[in-house]
Amino acid sequence: MEPGYLEQVEPMLPILAFTLVMFVWTIGEFVSAKTKALVSMMLVASIIFLIGFSADLIPHDMIQQSGLLGLGQAVVGLIIVHLGTMMSIADLKAQWRTFVIGSLTVVIVSLVLYFAGSIVFDRNVAIAGSTAITGGTLSILMVQGEASAIDAAGGDLGILSATLLAVFPLLILNFKNFIGFLVTANILKKEALRVREEYRSGNLKMYEEEVKENTNPTSEVILPSYLQTPYATLFLLGLAELLARWLSGLTNGYVNTFVIALLLGIALRHFKLVKPNALSTTDSFGLLMISIMVIAFGPLANINLGDLVTLIWPITFYLIGGVLTIMLSAYVIGKQVGYPPALSIAVGLTSLFGFPGTMVLTKEAAAAVGETEEEIAVIEQNILPVMVTAGFSTVTITSVIIGGIMVGFIIG
């Protein structure tokens, strides 16, 4: 080996990791297209990463080495500001039913799973399992922190050790994505078919106008032309994310940064500071979306098969019980507020994955059902605001509140 060889190879590791991640995405996209979104791209990617990490077939730091993880963590708020630019004030007023369905579903599911889990397992497993089903990473971190504090004080956490009690909700968090992606993808296709038929029958004229506004590159913006370039648009969206973080800090984090970011995006559009669907003018949306999606797959690198065997029964219990309870609760609540059955169930199921899955699955369903570009756009504009709002009402807002209350009841 000639001198300097390692120095020449070392800089190639990030591009190799990046290429491998893109290869996984390519496989997922191919399978999704061939199955007409029956199998989600994110589901395929999740399975590949899980098997690859567990069997040591791919490096456990591959996602980190790709550089996408750091980019995703930096721009996730920017993407959410962008989502706000896809929603008008009229959209926001129209989403009160989505909040009712999503929030009440989380409350009901949390209570049902808690009491059922307390009977089958114990209180601590019930709290960890129920908060994992309806919550996201923050809910998991709350459980892990409480379990660690009790263990450090010499407490007895019950049938699971402190380590397993910390791993248990993390495993559910990853596996519930699989089920959520698969079930929701198929349900959203049914809703997309309904929207398509409504559009063809002429019943969605208001949304048709909304689509024209979102896809019109000459939409009026009050800022000068030099602040309407792709770079300036990214600057404005990034500035909005920074403002959201600052405002959230003023509330000591009680008001979530991403909720503020979404509202700021709506404001940017309403006051014509950016064009509707802002990132569509920058040619960067695809890369930014991929970078934030890899965040969800990072924890898979730390799972080993021994944990899966030990926890297979409680994981199965909460996955099956959680999905069935979510679907039933959302259906009943949605019926009371006048939402179509498929859309109601999809809103409830967002508690299994949240953003960015809410966007990706909606776009996949629209692409699979819409037969023209206009139909695809109409389907997206009818379903996407609902799904994005649902993700915030379940994972971002309600689950954090409920999880924070429930974690306080962990005993040891």
C-alpha positions in Angstrom: 0.0 0.0 0.0 1.5 3.3 -1.1 2.0 6.1 1.4 -0.9 8.5 1.7 -3.5 5.9 0.6 -5.6 6.2 3.8 -5.5 9.9 3.6 -6.9 9.7 0.1 -9.6 7.2 1.0 -10.7 8.8 4.3 -12.4 11.8 2.7 -14.5 9.4 0.5 -16.3 7.9 3.5 -19.0 10.6 3.7 -19.7 10.4 -0.1 -19.8 6.6 0.2 -22.3 6.8 3.1 -24.4 9.4 1.2 -24.4 7.1 -1.9 -25.6 4.1 0.2 -28.4 6.1 1.8 -29.5 7.3 -1.7 -29.4 3.6 -2.8 -31.7 2.6 0.0 -34.1 5.5 -1.0 -33.9 4.4 -4.6 -35.0 0.9 -3.7 -37.8 2.2 -1.5 -39.0 4.5 -4.3 -38.9 1.7 -6.8 -40.9 -0.7 -4.6 -43.4 2.0 -3.8 -43.9 2.8 -7.5 -44.2 -0.8 -8.5 -46.8 -1.5 -5.8 -48.7 1.8 -6.5 -47.9 3.0 -3.0 -49.3 -0.2 -1.4 -45.8 -0.6 0.2 -44.5 2.8 1.4 -41.1 4.0 0.5 -40.4 4.8 4.2 -41.5 1.3 5.2 -39.0 -0.3 2.7 -36.2 2.0 3.9 -37.1 1.2 7.6 -36.8 -2.5 7.0 -33.6 -2.3 5.1 -32.0 -0.1 7.8 -33.2 -2.4 10.6 -31.9 -5.5 9.0 -28.7 -3.9 7.9 -27.9 -2.5 11.3 -29.0 -5.5 13.3 -27.0 -7.9 11.1 -24.0 -5.6 10.9 -24.3 -5.5 7.1 -24.0 -1.7 7.1 -21.9 0.5 9.3 -23.9 1.8 12.3 -22.7 5.3 11.7 -23.6 5.4 8.0 -26.5 7.9 8.4 -24.3 10.2 10.5 -21.4 9.9 8.1 -23.6 10.7 5.1 -23.9 14.3 6.3 -27.7 14.1 5.9 -28.4 13.7 9.6 -26.7 17.1 10.4 -28.5 18.8 7.5 -31.8 17.3 8.5 -31.5 18.5 12.1 -30.6 21.9 10.9 -33.5 22.4 8.4 -36.4 20.4 9.9 -37.9 23.6 11.2 -37.4 25.3 7.8 -39.4 22.5 6.2 -42.2 23.1 8.6 -42.2 26.8 7.8 -42.5 25.7 4.2 -45.5 23.6 5.1 -47.1 26.7 6.5 -46.8 28.4 3.2 -48.9 25.7 1.7 -51.8 26.6 4.1 -53.9 29.7 3.9 -55.8 31.2 6.8 -58.9 29.6 5.4 -57.2 26.2 5.6 -56.3 26.8 9.2 -59.8 27.7 10.2 -61.0 24.6 8.4 -58.8 22.3 10.5 -60.6 22.5 13.9 -62.2 19.1 13.3 -58.7 17.6 12.6 -57.5 18.9 16.0 -60.6 17.4 17.7 -60.1 14.0 16.1 -56.3 13.9 16.6 -56.2 15.1 20.2 -59.2 13.1 21.5 -57.8 10.0 19.9 -54.5 10.4 21.7 -56.2 10.9 25.0 -58.5 7.9 24.6 -55.8 5.6 23.3 -53.4 6.6 26.1 -56.0 5.8 28.8 -57.1 2.5 27.3 -53.6 1.2 26.8 -52.5 2.4 30.2 -55.3 0.5 32.1 -55.0 -2.6 29.8 -51.2 -2.7 30.2 -51.4 -2.3 33.9 -53.5 -5.5 34.1 -51.4 -7.5 31.7 -47.9 -6.2 32.7 -47.3 -3.5 35.3 -47.8 0.2 35.7 -44.3 1.1 34.4 -44.6 -1.0 31.3 -48.1 0.4 30.7 -46.8 4.0 30.9 -43.8 3.3 28.7 -45.9 1.5 26.1 -48.8 3.9 25.9 -46.6 7.0 25.7 -44.6 5.3 22.9 -47.6 4.4 20.8 -49.1 7.9 20.9 -45.9 10.0 21.1 -42.6 10.7 19.5 -39.0 11.0 20.5 -39.7 13.5 23.2 -42.1 11.1 24.9 -39.5 8.4 24.8 -36.8 10.7 26.3 -39.2 11.5 29.2 -39.7 7.8 30.0 -35.9 7.1 29.7 -35.1 10.0 32.0 -37.5 9.0 34.7 -36.4 5.4 34.6 -32.7 6.4 34.8 -33.4 8.7 37.8 -35.3 5.9 39.7 -32.6 3.4 38.9 -29.9 5.7 40.1 -31.7 6.1 43.4 -31.8 2.3 43.8 -35.5 1.9 43.1 -37.2 -1.2 41.7 -38.8 -0.5 38.3 -40.8 -3.7 38.2 -40.7 -6.6 35.6 -38.3 -4.7 33.3 -34.9 -3.5 34.3 -34.0 0.2 33.8 -32.2 -0.6 30.6 -35.1 -2.6 29.1 -37.6 -0.1 30.3 -35.6 2.6 28.4 -35.2 0.4 25.3 -38.8 -0.8 25.2 -40.5 2.5 24.1 -37.7 3.1 21.6 -38.4 -0.2 19.9 -42.1 0.5 19.8 -41.3 3.9 18.4 -39.5 2.3 15.5 -41.8 -0.6 14.9 -45.0 1.4 15.1 -43.6 3.4 12.1 -43.7 0.2 10.0 -47.4 -0.5 10.8 -48.4 3.1 10.6 -46.8 3.6 7.2 -48.4 0.4 5.7 -51.9 0.9 7.2 -52.1 4.7 6.6 -50.7 4.4 3.0 -53.6 2.2 2.0 -56.2 4.2 3.9 -55.0 7.4 2.3 -55.3 5.8 -1.2 -59.0 5.3 -0.4 -59.4 8.9 0.7 -57.5 10.0 -2.4 -59.9 8.1 -4.6 -62.9 9.8 -2.9 -61.3 13.2 -3.4 -60.6 12.5 -7.0 -64.2 11.5 -7.7 -65.4 14.6 -5.8 -63.2 16.8 -8.0 -64.3 15.1 -11.2 -67.9 15.7 -10.2 -67.2 19.4 -9.7 -67.6 19.6 -5.9 -64.2 20.9 -5.1 -64.1 24.3 -6.8 -62.7 26.1 -3.8 -59.8 23.7 -3.6 -59.2 24.0 -7.3 -58.6 27.7 -6.9 -56.3 26.9 -4.0 -54.2 24.6 -6.3 -54.0 27.2 -9.0 -52.6 29.7 -6.4 -50.1 27.2 -5.1 -48.8 26.2 -8.5 -48.8 29.7 -10.0 -45.1 30.8 -10.3 -46.2 34.4 -10.8 -48.1 34.7 -7.5 -47.9 38.2 -6.1 -45.2 38.9 -3.5 -44.8 42.3 -2.0 -41.0 42.0 -1.6 -38.6 43.2 -4.3 -37.4 40.8 -6.9 -34.0 40.3 -5.3 -35.7 38.8 -2.2 -37.7 36.3 -4.4 -34.7 34.3 -5.6 -34.1 30.7 -4.4 -31.4 31.8 -2.1 -33.4 34.6 -0.7 -36.4 32.3 -0.2 -34.2 29.9 1.8 -32.9 32.8 3.8 -36.4 34.0 4.7 -37.5 30.5 5.7 -34.4 30.0 7.8 -35.0 33.4 9.4 -38.5 32.3 10.3 -37.2 29.1 11.9 -34.8 31.1 14.0 -37.6 33.4 15.0 -39.7 30.3 16.0 -36.9 29.0 18.2 -36.5 32.4 19.9 -40.3 32.7 20.5 -40.4 29.2 21.9 -37.6 30.0 24.2 -39.5 32.9 25.6 -42.1 30.4 26.7 -39.5 28.1 28.2 -40.4 25.6 25.5 -44.1 25.3 26.6 -45.1 26.3 23.1 -43.3 24.0 20.7 -40.9 25.5 18.1 -42.5 23.6 15.2 -46.0 24.8 16.1 -44.7 28.4 15.9 -42.8 27.6 12.7 -46.0 26.4 11.1 -47.9 29.5 12.1 -45.1 31.7 10.8 -45.2 29.9 7.5 -48.9 30.6 7.2 -48.2 34.3 8.1 -45.4 34.6 5.5 -47.9 33.4 2.8 -50.8 35.5 4.1 -48.8 38.7 4.1 -47.3 37.8 0.7 -43.7 37.8 1.9 -43.1 34.5 0.1 -44.9 32.6 -2.6 -47.3 29.8 -1.8 -45.5 26.4 -1.6 -42.3 28.4 -1.1 -39.6 25.7 -1.5 -41.0 24.7 -4.9 -39.1 27.7 -6.3 -35.7 26.7 -4.9 -35.1 23.2 -6.4 -34.0 22.1 -2.9 -37.1 20.5 -1.5 -36.2 16.9 -2.5 -32.8 16.9 -0.8 -34.1 18.7 2.3 -36.9 16.2 2.7 -34.5 13.2 2.5 -32.2 14.8 5.1 -35.0 15.1 7.6 -36.4 11.6 6.9 -33.1 10.0 7.9 -33.5 11.4 11.4 -36.3 8.8 12.0 -33.9 6.0 11.1 -31.0 7.0 13.3 -32.1 5.0 16.4 -32.3 1.8 14.4 -28.5 1.6 14.6 -28.7 0.9 18.3 -31.1 -2.0 18.3 -29.8 -5.6 18.8 -31.7 -8.9 18.3 -31.5 -9.8 22.0 -33.7 -6.8 23.0 -36.2 -7.8 20.3 -36.6 -11.3 21.7 -37.0 -10.2 25.3 -39.5 -7.6 24.5 -41.4 -9.3 21.7 -44.6 -9.9 23.7 -45.1 -6.4 25.2 -44.2 -4.9 21.9 -46.7 -7.0 20.0 -49.4 -6.2 22.6 -49.0 -2.5 22.3 -48.6 -2.4 18.5 -51.8 -4.5 17.9 -53.8 -2.9 20.7 -52.6 0.6 19.8 -53.5 0.4 16.2 -56.9 -1.1 16.7 -57.8 1.4 19.5 -56.6 4.3 17.4 -58.6 3.2 14.3 -61.8 2.7 16.3 -61.5 5.9 18.3 -60.7 8.1 15.3 -63.5 6.5 13.3 -66.1 7.2 16.0 -64.9 10.8 16.7 -64.6 11.6 13.0 -68.1 10.4 12.4 -69.3 12.8 15.1 -67.6 15.8 13.5 -68.5 14.9 10.0 -65.2 13.7 8.5 -65.1 10.8 6.0 -64.2 7.5 7.6 -60.9 6.9 5.8 -59.7 10.5 6.5 -60.7 10.2 10.2 -58.8 7.0 10.6 -55.8 8.4 8.8 -55.8 11.5 11.1 -55.7 9.2 14.2 -53.0 7.0 12.7 -50.6 10.0 12.5 -49.9 9.4 16.1 -47.9 6.4 14.9 -45.4 8.4 12.8 -46.1 12.2 12.6 -44.1 14.5 10.3 -42.5 13.9 7.8 -44.5 10.7 7.2 -47.7 12.7 7.0 -46.4 14.6 4.0 -44.6 11.7 2.3 -47.6 9.3 2.5 -50.0 11.9 1.3 -47.9 12.7 -1.7 -47.5 8.9 -2.5 -51.2 8.4 -2.3 -51.9 11.4 -4.6 -49.3 10.3 -7.1 -50.8 6.8 -7.2 -54.4 7.8 -7.6 -54.3 11.1 -9.6 -54.2 10.6 -13.4 -53.1 14.1 -14.3 -50.9 16.7 -12.7 -53.9 18.8 -11.8 -55.7 15.9 -10.1 -52.6 15.1 -8.1 -52.4 18.7 -7.0 -56.1 18.8 -6.0 -55.7 15.6 -4.0 -52.7 16.9 -2.2 -54.3 20.2 -1.4 -57.4 18.5 0.1 -55.5 15.9 2.2 -52.1 17.4 3.0 -53.3 20.3 5.2 -55.4 17.8 7.2 -52.5 15.3 7.6 -49.9 17.9 8.5 -52.2 19.4 11.1 -53.1 16.0 12.4 -49.4 15.2 13.0 -49.0 18.3 15.1 -52.2 17.7 17.0 -51.2 14.1 17.9 -47.4 13.7 18.1 -46.3 17.3 18.6 -48.9 18.7 21.0 -51.3 16.2 22.7 -48.9 13.3 23.1 -46.3 15.5 24.8 -48.8 16.8 27.3 -50.3 13.4 28.1 -46.9 11.8 28.2 -45.5 14.4 30.6 -48.4 13.7 32.9 -48.2 9.9 32.7 -44.4 9.7 33.1 -44.9 11.3 36.5 -46.7 8.2 37.7 -43.7 5.8 37.0 -42.9 4.1 40.3 -39.8 2.5 41.7 
